[in-house]
Structures are given as C-alpha cells and as structure tokens.
Amino acid sequence: MEKVDLIVIGTGEFFLSSSTFVLQPLSPSRTTDLPNPYITGWYGLASAKTYLQTNPSANVVVLEAAPTLGGVWAEHRLYPGVKSNNMVGTYEYSDFPMDEATYGVKPGQHIPGNILHQYLTDYAEKFGVLPRIRFQSKVETVEKKHDGGWLLTIKMCDENSKTQIMTQKLIVATGLASEPFLPDFKGKGKFDAPFFHCRDFLGHADTLKTARRVAVLGGTKSAWDDAYAYATENISVDLIVRESGHGPCWMAPPYVTPLRLWLEKLVHTRFLTWFSPCIWGDADGYGLIRRFFHGTTVGRWIVDRFWKILGGDVLSLMGYDKHPGTKKLKPWSDAFWTGSGLSILNYPTDFLGLVRDGKIKVHIADVESLAPRTVNLSNGLSLPADALVCSTGWKHHPPMTFLPPVTDAVLGLPHYSETSDKDLESRADDEILTRFPRLKAQPPSNPKYKPLPGSKTDPTAPAAPNQPYRLYHFMVPPSRIPDRDIAFAGAVSSITTSLCAQIQALWITAYFDGKLSKPPGDEDTVRWKTQLYSQFGRWRYPGGFGARFPDFVFDALPYLDMLLGDLGMNTRRKSGWFEEIFSAYGPEDYGDLVEEWKEGNGGKL
C-alpha cells in the first residue's frame, strides 16, 4: 500500500464568493458519469503549495476528482463570457500577482473564466503542485487507523477501479458547496422536462436553444445568473422566490456609497470593519475602539446609522421600488444581518431591465407540485415550463464518508444531535450578547418559513443538521488538536477567498509542524473558543448562513489578523497609522507570507 506524508483533497471555493454573470459552472453530482464533488481550487492549491514550500522533501499528493484543476474555473467548466464576481486586483494570491502584461485584464474589469483557469494552472506549475495532482481520483471513505495515519479509499474515475493510500496528515479542502440539494416536489416524475440544480447547468445547456419558457427557483445570485442566461436568449423566465424561504439576496453595484467606493475594497478597510460586531475582532489590536462602537449607547447609535446609510444607498442604486416587478427582488432583511450572500452586479447589460421589460417575471410563492411541463404555485398560478432550474442550496457535508470511530460529531462537522452541550452553548450566547447588545434585537423570522420538500427525509439536506461546523479557528476539529493530523481548509464563506486560502494554508502548515507562536491551548480553551466563534454566526448573520457555517464579510480582515497573530506575524501591514485605518487591504499588502514567516523563524523549519 502506498504511504505518503500529506494528502490534500479538493477543493472548490464556496460559490457565493465567485458568482458569474452567466452561469454557476460548478461540478456535476456524484450520480453522473463524471463524479466530481470537488475540484482543486484556491484552498487546495494554496495548502499543497505552502506545505511543500516549508517541507520541500515531503511526499505530498493532491487528489482531484476532475480531469482539470481550477475549482469553478476548471477548463471543462468554462462558458463563453463567464467572468468572476470580483474585479482584478482582489482575486489573486499575494505572492503571484495577476499582472496585466501576462493576463491582459485591465483595472476595473471582472476576470474572464479562461484567464482564472490559466492563472491557477500557472500558480500550480510555478510552485511544483501540478505534478503532484492525481486527476480523476475521488475519495470515497476516510478511516482513522489506531496505529496512526489516515486510510483513504479512492475511486479512480478513468479506470473504474479503487485503490487505497495511507497518509500521516490530511487536509480536506472540499469547500462548502460540494453536493447540491434538489427538492423532492410532488409530481416531479411527471414533469417530463429538464429538472435540475443550477450547478448542473452545463449538462442542460441545450435548453438555451430548445426552451421557450423556463422556471428558475431561488432568490440567490445563482438564480439571477440562470434567469439572465435564459432571458438574454429571448426565452421567457419565471423567477420563483419562495414565500416560505429567506427572500431575495442582497445585490449591489461594484461601487457604492455617495463617494462611489469599490465595494470589495470597502469591506477590507479597517475603519469600516469596526462597525461590524465581531467576536474575534479584538485580534486587530483595536479592541478599545470596538468596545466603544458596540458596548456603548452612543457607539451603537453610530453603528446603526452606518448600516442604515450603506443599506439605503445600495437599495437606492438598485432602484427596486421603481417598478412592481423589481420591487419583488428587494431583500427582506437589512444589510446588517447579511453575510457573504452579498453579491455584486457584473452583468454586461441591465438585469433589472429584463424584469421591467417582462422578460423575467418574478413570483413570490412556493412550488406546490409539478405536472407535465407545468409548475404549480401556492398562489394558484400554473406556469408552463420547458425546464425547471433550482438554486436550492447544498448538502452540508464533505463529499466523502468518515468511518467510525471518527464520526461527524467527533470531527466537528454538521450533524444532528439531541445531546449537544447546552451549558457551553448558553455560556457562549451570554458572552456574545453581553459584548454585543445590538444582536439581541434579531430581525423577525419569516412566519411562513418551512424547509424545502425532501429536507426532513434527507439527513444531509441543508435544514437537517442542528449542529453547525464546530472547528477551532474554522479549520481544526477540537478533538484532533493534540494529534495535529487533520484540518479543513475553506470551510468558511467570505468574499476574501484568495487571501483566506493563503493564510489558512500557512496556519495549517505551522499547526501541523508544531510551530504556531500561539498554540491553541488546553482542551477547555479550545472547546470554549470553538463554541464561542461558531455560535457567534447564529446571532450575527441570521440573514445569511451564520447558523450553519462561518459566513462573514466585514469580519474577514480581523479573521486574517487572528491567524497571522497565531503565526507571530505582523497584522498592521500599512506604511503609517492613517493608511492602516483608512486605506483598504488587498493582496498587495501581504506579499510572500511564507518566506516572511520562514524568516521570522530564523529561516529554519
């Protein structure tokens, strides 16, 4: 049996952080001819590269289910015209700039998908990761051996055979959107037309030519993307936003506020991060200022005004109230409560203009049942449909089975439990609400809310687990801290993908090698911090995914500060105090973090 030092599994990044203006080219489900629940993307590449850079003699293997790398930007996933949600300059590794001379993307432009694929391939090649990737290798089971190490059973997709590999250390970098959830609607067997998850659009792209009218279910950016793709092909679209769901997502132009500031830079400006309650916020070294904003009446008044102005400006720029159709796409919750579901308009033409022109009709209703080429709604309408596209979320579990005794609960993965630690949970709630009284006034929940059909009978459905990801610093199972042999990279949702991937990779490497300047601490400390940070999401982002997994926007910069602090590295990376507070952070501020860390350790690792 083959034995290696480290295996990196996957990844693709969480799709909300890299939405495209045409489609969501995510991997097909495990039931298709090409099983592809994970694709080597930002987190997997950074993890392998960083470990190799600090352990050059290590035997590192990257397992990749797809035939090409790139995550959502894999070559076989690309469409003509597909682009990133991010603009150039914010979506790159800090030690590998996406310069205009090489890649041809000008400032202010969204990044074409083929350029992103080439960029990630170049990165993997430059740092020696590409030769270590084993394509079309899908991990089916992971077993912890009593005598040490992890045994992986792998299906070789191109040979229809199986093999096993032992590894001493394991990084699971499969992200948060590995396997789609498709509702179990009454009458789905009689629909007699394409019925699929938005992730599988590629396999049904022929509907762009054959369909005359389609229905798209969902209120997220991916639903907007699919509706736009059909409507711009002169196909009538019925966009269905569930009356019993969470409502439409927050959409914003690339530039916001009266000063027309770049949104991606705005959320990485230290001064503005102080307006977001953050349980790990003191890691930035400005705890006194944060306590003023969130612990005093005057401070909270200022915070409320900030969010009111920011949210009001976005709504005004979007112009929802100018037309009865577009008004239905107005978010149901305030911007304050929304996490990384915040999306940026990156369409070449006016999306809302398609709604005003009647090419996209918006319905606030539930799907009651399906009939032959018909979608029956709870408001009594029956919509003719040549296809039904569902943007209905993801199953909450990495796309492999962990065998006992290392269960989901032991690994801090989402699961259902009737015996959770209520005392620790209550203690965390008290701490959060004491430090951030503003969070006591939670937004009203939807009185009509109910899970999608099929959620109750599918234990992996989004609504099934009652325990969220509980990982130390959102990476390591508390139970495995002493062993230093497993970590989950990319189990967070933010719009800070590339930087988060790099710094998580460096933190995991230092943790594996026992070289963190601030080790996790004893068992009680680890359990407390893990509970506190994971519980915080429930209170901070009820309008997002905070109750299920780490989901944040303005909190990304202090999260990076926290990890850098553990590594003993500088968190204030600007040239002076004014720039530190008011100048936005970006990849250009971090440079070659691995070499910087190595130098801080005397150049010896």
QUICORGI-V686826 format. One record per backbone hydrogen bond with DSSP energy under -0.5 kcal/mol. NH is the residue of the N-H (numbers start at 1). CO is the residue of the C=O. If there is no record, write none. Layout:
nh:NH co:CO
nh:NH co:CO
//
This chain:
nh:2 co:164
nh:4 co:166
nh:5 co:59
nh:6 co:59
nh:7 co:169
nh:8 co:61
nh:9 co:7
nh:9 co:171
nh:10 co:8
nh:10 co:63
nh:11 co:39
nh:17 co:14
nh:18 co:15
nh:19 co:16
nh:25 co:23
nh:26 co:24
nh:32 co:29
nh:35 co:33
nh:36 co:28
nh:45 co:41
nh:46 co:42
nh:47 co:43
nh:48 co:44
nh:49 co:45
nh:50 co:46
nh:51 co:47
nh:52 co:48
nh:53 co:49
nh:54 co:50
nh:55 co:51
nh:58 co:55
nh:60 co:58
nh:61 co:6
nh:62 co:132
nh:63 co:8
nh:63 co:61
nh:64 co:62
nh:64 co:134
nh:65 co:38
nh:70 co:40
nh:71 co:40
nh:73 co:70
nh:74 co:71
nh:75 co:69
nh:77 co:74
nh:78 co:75
nh:82 co:79
nh:84 co:111
nh:88 co:109
nh:90 co:87
nh:96 co:93
nh:99 co:97
nh:103 co:99
nh:104 co:100
nh:106 co:104
nh:109 co:106
nh:111 co:86
nh:112 co:110
nh:113 co:82
nh:116 co:112
nh:117 co:113
nh:118 co:114
nh:119 co:115
nh:120 co:116
nh:121 co:117
nh:122 co:118
nh:123 co:119
nh:124 co:120
nh:125 co:121
nh:126 co:122
nh:127 co:123
nh:128 co:125
nh:129 co:124
nh:130 co:124
nh:132 co:129
nh:133 co:130
nh:134 co:62
nh:135 co:133
nh:136 co:66
nh:137 co:64
nh:137 co:134
nh:138 co:136
nh:138 co:155
nh:139 co:137
nh:140 co:153
nh:141 co:153
nh:142 co:401
nh:143 co:151
nh:145 co:143
nh:145 co:149
nh:148 co:145
nh:150 co:167
nh:151 co:143
nh:152 co:150
nh:152 co:165
nh:153 co:141
nh:154 co:152
nh:154 co:163
nh:155 co:138
nh:156 co:154
nh:156 co:161
nh:157 co:136
nh:157 co:155
nh:158 co:136
nh:159 co:156
nh:160 co:156
nh:161 co:156
nh:163 co:154
nh:165 co:152
nh:166 co:2
nh:167 co:150
nh:168 co:4
nh:169 co:5
nh:170 co:485
nh:171 co:7
nh:172 co:170
nh:172 co:487
nh:173 co:9
nh:173 co:171
nh:175 co:489
nh:181 co:393
nh:182 co:180
nh:183 co:181
nh:184 co:453
nh:185 co:183
nh:188 co:185
nh:190 co:187
nh:191 co:188
nh:194 co:386
nh:196 co:388
nh:198 co:390
nh:200 co:197
nh:201 co:198
nh:203 co:200
nh:204 co:201
nh:205 co:202
nh:207 co:204
nh:208 co:205
nh:209 co:206
nh:210 co:206
nh:211 co:207
nh:214 co:236
nh:215 co:387
nh:216 co:238
nh:217 co:389
nh:218 co:216
nh:218 co:240
nh:224 co:220
nh:225 co:221
nh:226 co:222
nh:227 co:223
nh:228 co:224
nh:229 co:225
nh:230 co:226
nh:231 co:227
nh:232 co:228
nh:233 co:230
nh:234 co:231
nh:235 co:230
nh:236 co:212
nh:237 co:359
nh:238 co:214
nh:239 co:237
nh:239 co:361
nh:240 co:216
nh:240 co:238
nh:241 co:239
nh:241 co:363
nh:242 co:240
nh:245 co:242
nh:249 co:219
nh:251 co:249
nh:252 co:343
nh:256 co:261
nh:260 co:257
nh:261 co:256
nh:263 co:254
nh:265 co:262
nh:266 co:262
nh:267 co:263
nh:268 co:265
nh:269 co:266
nh:270 co:268
nh:271 co:581
nh:272 co:269
nh:273 co:269
nh:274 co:270
nh:274 co:271
nh:275 co:272
nh:276 co:273
nh:277 co:275
nh:281 co:278
nh:283 co:280
nh:284 co:281
nh:285 co:282
nh:290 co:286
nh:291 co:287
nh:292 co:288
nh:293 co:289
nh:294 co:290
nh:295 co:291
nh:296 co:292
nh:300 co:296
nh:301 co:297
nh:302 co:298
nh:303 co:299
nh:304 co:300
nh:305 co:301
nh:306 co:302
nh:307 co:303
nh:308 co:304
nh:309 co:305
nh:310 co:306
nh:311 co:307
nh:312 co:308
nh:313 co:309
nh:314 co:310
nh:315 co:311
nh:316 co:312
nh:317 co:313
nh:318 co:314
nh:319 co:315
nh:320 co:315
nh:322 co:319
nh:323 co:320
nh:327 co:323
nh:328 co:324
nh:328 co:325
nh:329 co:326
nh:330 co:327
nh:332 co:248
nh:337 co:334
nh:338 co:335
nh:342 co:339
nh:343 co:250
nh:345 co:252
nh:346 co:344
nh:351 co:349
nh:354 co:350
nh:354 co:351
nh:355 co:351
nh:356 co:352
nh:357 co:353
nh:358 co:355
nh:359 co:354
nh:360 co:354
nh:361 co:237
nh:362 co:360
nh:363 co:239
nh:365 co:241
nh:365 co:363
nh:368 co:366
nh:368 co:376
nh:369 co:376
nh:370 co:186
nh:371 co:374
nh:373 co:191
nh:374 co:371
nh:375 co:383
nh:376 co:369
nh:376 co:374
nh:377 co:375
nh:377 co:381
nh:378 co:366
nh:380 co:377
nh:383 co:375
nh:383 co:381
nh:384 co:382
nh:385 co:373
nh:386 co:213
nh:388 co:194
nh:389 co:215
nh:390 co:196
nh:391 co:217
nh:391 co:389
nh:392 co:390
nh:395 co:179
nh:396 co:460
nh:397 co:395
nh:400 co:398
nh:401 co:140
nh:402 co:400
nh:403 co:142
nh:403 co:401
nh:406 co:403
nh:407 co:405
nh:411 co:407
nh:412 co:408
nh:412 co:409
nh:413 co:408
nh:415 co:467
nh:422 co:420
nh:425 co:421
nh:426 co:422
nh:427 co:423
nh:428 co:424
nh:429 co:425
nh:430 co:426
nh:431 co:427
nh:432 co:428
nh:433 co:429
nh:434 co:430
nh:435 co:431
nh:436 co:432
nh:437 co:294
nh:439 co:436
nh:440 co:437
nh:441 co:438
nh:442 co:440
nh:447 co:445
nh:449 co:446
nh:450 co:244
nh:455 co:452
nh:458 co:454
nh:459 co:457
nh:461 co:458
nh:464 co:461
nh:465 co:461
nh:466 co:415
nh:467 co:415
nh:469 co:548
nh:470 co:412
nh:472 co:476
nh:474 co:471
nh:475 co:472
nh:476 co:472
nh:478 co:470
nh:479 co:410
nh:480 co:477
nh:481 co:478
nh:483 co:480
nh:484 co:480
nh:487 co:170
nh:488 co:475
nh:489 co:172
nh:489 co:487
nh:493 co:550
nh:494 co:492
nh:500 co:496
nh:501 co:497
nh:502 co:498
nh:503 co:499
nh:504 co:500
nh:505 co:501
nh:506 co:502
nh:507 co:503
nh:508 co:504
nh:509 co:505
nh:510 co:506
nh:511 co:507
nh:512 co:508
nh:513 co:509
nh:514 co:511
nh:515 co:510
nh:517 co:566
nh:518 co:566
nh:519 co:517
nh:526 co:522
nh:527 co:523
nh:528 co:524
nh:529 co:525
nh:530 co:526
nh:531 co:527
nh:532 co:528
nh:533 co:529
nh:534 co:530
nh:535 co:531
nh:536 co:532
nh:537 co:533
nh:538 co:534
nh:538 co:535
nh:539 co:535
nh:539 co:536
nh:540 co:536
nh:541 co:537
nh:543 co:337
nh:544 co:541
nh:546 co:541
nh:548 co:545
nh:549 co:545
nh:550 co:491
nh:552 co:493
nh:556 co:553
nh:559 co:555
nh:560 co:556
nh:561 co:557
nh:562 co:558
nh:563 co:559
nh:564 co:560
nh:565 co:561
nh:566 co:562
nh:567 co:563
nh:568 co:565
nh:569 co:564
nh:573 co:571
nh:580 co:576
nh:581 co:577
nh:582 co:578
nh:583 co:579
nh:585 co:268
nh:587 co:89
nh:589 co:586
nh:590 co:587
nh:591 co:587
nh:593 co:591
nh:596 co:592
nh:597 co:593
nh:598 co:594
nh:599 co:595
nh:600 co:596
nh:601 co:597
nh:601 co:598
nh:602 co:599
nh:603 co:598
nh:604 co:601
//
